[in-house]
Amino acid sequence: MRLLFLSDHLGYADGVTTGATTYFLTVLPELTAQGIDVRACFLRERHSVAEALENKGVQPVFLNRGKWDPCALFDLLRMIDRDQSDIVHAAGMKGILLGRAAGRIRGRKVITHLHDTSIPGTMFRLLHQAMAGWTDRCLVISEAVGKLAREQFGISPDRVTVLYNGIDLEKYRNTASDARERIRMEFRLPTTAPVLAVIGRLSPEKGQAFILPWLPELLRTHPEAQVLIVGEGPSKAECEAILNKSGTSASVRFTGQRSDIPDILAAVDVLVIPSLMEGLSFCALEAMAAGRPVAAFRVGGIPELISHDRTGVLAPERDGAALVSQIRRLLDDEGLRSSVVAEARTFVQRFSIQSHVQDLIAVYGQVLKSAHRGR
């Protein structure tokens, strides 16, 4: 099976990564290990984590094309002809449009993959709807994203398949014995202080700048609490300004981009997910596997992972006071914390990367055997 795996980019400038980056780094090498002939192609420039893919046997191609460069389509057509690709598996708004066009021109099966609940602007949305019939299968990472695929992207319901993300469970279960102490020393965190983590690209939809104004309310009852903001992105300056205005900078550490998320999780007590929109949440799965309780807003696909008071705790969307209240419950109630961690660890077993890749390969097989429709 020869696969052209296409996306807009591997990550953002300055080494910033996303959940999609994690997906590519985890899934593409596993597909190769399972005998799939993978050609990974990214429309934009080379990203610093490309070396990690290369070290795992995947040689990515970076087209270095601008957002509206029509030459990208001809690049893809040449790749399909050269590699004799059987399937085009496309992600990202531009990647999906170009992947559909290239697949239609060359008569190849096309799988699109939606990783979040972002709704494109009017022009992009109309283009996607016009090309919806050129999709043999649309993979979505949650039921919430599936609803978006049908209602906003015009995908026929019988072509939408929910395929939850998978993670390397062992990596999060088996961290180094000194990880907690080492990370706390690195960021000068008191040994006994309750530590929260917010992990993800610093951008408006991830909610860091939304929840930080509520930090003084948490510190009112938990003055020793510390927060790790893990990641980089365009919202960092806004977050710093909020902390300076409220006088809470001493309670927060910005870690920058980190590749040792299992060790970070080992050092914290609660993972907070203040996202204002979220397709599923890799870091929720990672925290579950690492044995760390999660507090999050009830948005997007998060309720498909977090069952309130069972596998985590939830607050109504954009209700900062309610989220702080749920964080307090986890910090104060050892029984709740222990029960949530235990049930989440059992629940997350179904999200192994091995199971995900086997399900993905099964979808490839089904699509190859199916007749083209709507072309």
N, C-alpha and C positions, 0 to 999 in steps of 0.2 A: 504494500500500500504506500503510495507516494503522496505526501501531504505538503501543501503550501500553507504555512501558518503565517497569517498577515495581521499586523496591527499598526496603529498610527505611530507609536513610539514605545520604547522599552522603559522609559522613565523621563522625568523632567530635567531641566538644566541643573548644573551644579551637583549632579549625583543624586537628586531627589527621586525617591521611588514611591510607588503606589501599591495598592492591593493587586492591581493587574501585573505589576512587575513581579511580585511574589508568585503569582500564578504562573507566569511564563518561566521563571527560574526553577520552579518546582515541577511543572507538568511536562515541559518540552523534553528535558533529559529522560523522564520516565517513559515517554512515548518512544523515544529512541531506543531505550533499553528493552522495550517490548517488541522491537522489530519494525516499527514504523519508520519509513524513510522521510525524515522531517527536514524541510527547508523553511527556516524562520526568516521572515522578512519584515523590516520596520521602515515606514515611509520617511521618518526623520533621520537626524544625525545619530552617530554612534553614541551610546551611553556607557558610563564608566563600569556598570555591572555586566557589560557584554562579556568580559573576561570570565566571569563566573559561569556563563553558559558554555563558553568555549572549553573551559576546564572539565565540563561534564559531557563533552562530545557533541555539542550542538554549535554549528558555525553560522551565526546570524549574518544576514545581509542588511546593510543600512543604505537606503536609497538616497538619503540626504536631499529629499525633495521638499520644497516649500508647500504650504497648506493648499494652495490652488494650482500647483504645477501639474499640467496635464501629461507631462512626460512620464509621471509615475505609472499611468495606465500602460504605456508601451513597455516600461520596465517589467511590469508584471506579466504582460503577454509573452515577452521573451523568456521569462523565468519558467512559465508554464510549458512553453514549447521545448525549452532546453531540458527541463527535469521530467517532462511528461507527467505532470502532477495529476492525480486522480481526483483530489478534493481540494477546494480552497476553503480554509477555515479562517474567517475574518472577524476581527474585533476592532473597536474604536469607530467613531462616526465616519471619518474619511476612509478608514480601512475597509469598512463594510461596503460603502458605496463603490469603491474601486474594485474590491474583491468580487462583488456581484457583477459588475460590468465585465471584468476580465473573464469570469467564469461563464457568463452568457456568450461572450464572443467566441470562446474556445470550446463551448459545450461541456464544461466541467461541472460537477456537483458543487454546490456552495452551501456552507454552513456559516451562519452568522452567530455571534456570541455577544450578548449584552451583559456587562459587568456592573452596571449601576442604574440608578433611577433618574438620571439626568434626562431632561426633556430638551431636545435640540430646538434651535430657533425655527421660525416658520419655514424658511427656505429649505433648511436641512430636513425638517420633518416631512415636507411635501415631496422632496426627492426620495426619502426613504419609503414613503407610502407608495410612490409611483413604481419603485423597484421591488416592492414586497413580494411580488409573484416570482421574482428571480431567486428566491430563497428556498432551498430544499429542506432545510431544518434551521430553526432558530433556537439556540441554547440560551437559557437564562439562569442566573445564579440563585434565584428565589422566586416564590410565587408572586411577590410584589413586583419584581422585574418582569415576570411573565404578563401580568396585567398591563404594564406599560407597553410591552411588545405588541399586544393585541390592539390596545386602544390608541396608542400614539404612533406606532410604526406600521400599523395595518397588516400585521402578520396573521395569517389564518390560524385559528386556535389549534387545528390538527397538526400544524407544523412547529408548534412551540413545545419545547421539552425543558423541564426544570432539571438542571444538573448542578447540585450544590458543590461548592468548592471543597477541595480536600487539602489537608496539611500533613506534614511529616510528624505524626504523633510522638514518635520516640524522641525526637529532638527536644520537645518541650517537657517530656516526662523525665528525662535523664540529664539534667543540667549538672555542672560541676558542683561539688559539695561546698565550695567556697564562694559560689557566685553571689549569694545574698550579701555576704560580708564585703566582698570585693567591690561590688557596684555601689554599695552604701558608702564605702570609704572614698571611692572615686568622686562622688558628688557631695561629700561631707554631710551625709545624712545621719542623724543620731540613731544609734542601734535600736532604741526602743520606740522611735517615732513612728506613728502611722503614716505610711507612704502611699500616695495615689499615683497612678500613671495614666496619662492620656497619650495614646500612640497613634500616629498617622500624619499624613501631609498637613502642614499648617495652611489651611485654606478655609474660606468661609463656610462651605458645606459641612466641614468636619467639626465645626462648632467650638473650637478652642476659644475664640474671641467671644463667643456667646456665653460660655459657662464661667469664664474667669471673673467677671463682675460679681458672681455669687460666692467667690472664695471667702470674702470677709465673713459671710454668714456661717460658713463651715468653721472658720477659725474662731468664731465666737464661742463655740462649744468644744472645739478640738484645737486649741491654740498651738499644739505641737505638730500638727499635721504638715506634711511636706508633699509637694507635687512635682513629678517629673513630666515635662512636656517633651515627648520623643518625636523627632522629625524636623523637617525644614519645609519652608514654603512661604508664599506671599503674605500670610497673615502674621508673621512673626513680629514685625514692627508694631502692629496694632495690639498684639498680645502684651508686648513689653510696655506700651503706653498705658494700657489698662492697669497693669500691675503697679506702675509708678504712680499713677493717679490715686490708687486705693491704698498705697503703702504696703503692699503684700509681696513685694519682690523677694524678700528674704525667705519666703516660704515656697518659692518655685525655682526649679532648675531646668534650664533648656539644655537638653543633651545633644541636640543636633541629630543628623542622620546616623542611625545605628544599625549594624548588621547582627548584633548579639541580642536580639529580642528575647530569646529564652532566658538569658542571664538577667536582663532588665526585669522580666516578670518575676523571676525568683526573688528579686530584691524588694518588690512592692507588696502591698496588702490588698489593694482593690484596683481593678482596672475600670476607668470611667470612660464611657463612650458618649460624648455629647453631640454626636452627629445630628445635623438637621435633615439630612437625607442619607440613605445608606442602602446599597443593594443587598448586602448580606453582613459583612464585617469579618475580615480575616482575623483581626486582633481578638475578637470575641472567641473564636475557635481556639486561638493560641492560648488565651488565658484559661479557658476551660481545660485544655490539655495540661497546662502547667499547674493546675490546682489553685487558680486565683479567681475570686468571685468578681462578677461583672455588674456594674450599674450603668444603665443606658436609657436613652429616650426610646419611646415606642414609635419608631419610624421605619419605613421601608421593610426590608427583610429581617430586621433584628428580632421581632417577635416570633419568627420561625425558629430562632435559636434560643432565645431567652424566654422561658416560661416563668412568669413572676412568682418569686418566692420558692421556685423549684430549681431552675438552672441559672438563676440570676435575679436581679431586681430591675423593675422598669418604672419609669415616670412618664406622664403624659408629654407629648411632643412640645418642645419649647417651654416647658415649665421648670425653670431653673430652681425655684424653691423646692419643688417636689423631688428633683434629682438630688439636691443636697440632703433632703430628708432620707432618701433611700441610701445614700452613701453613709449617713450617720447610723442607720440600722445595721449595715454590714460591719461598721467599725465597732459598734457597741454590743452587738448580739452574737456571741461566739457560737451559740447553737445554730442560729440561722446561717452564719458564715460556713460552718462545717457541713451542714446539710446541703447547702447550695453547691459547695465544692464537690461533694461526693456524687450528687446526682448529675452535675455537669460533666464530671469525668466519665461517667457511664454513658451519658448521651453523646459525647463528642466522639466516641469510638466509631460511629458510623461515618465519620468524615475523614477517614484515612485517605492519603494520597493514592494508595494502591487501589482502593475501591473506586475512587474517582476516575483514575486512568482506565481501568477495566470497563467502566460504564461509558467513558468517552469513546474507547475503541469499538464498543458494541454499537454506538450511534454511527460511527463511521461505516461500519459494515452494513447497517440498515440503510443508510443513505446511498451507498454504492449499489445496493440491490434494488432500490426503488426506481420507478420510472420518473423522468423529469415531468414536472407539472407546471402549468401556468407560464409556459415559455412561448 
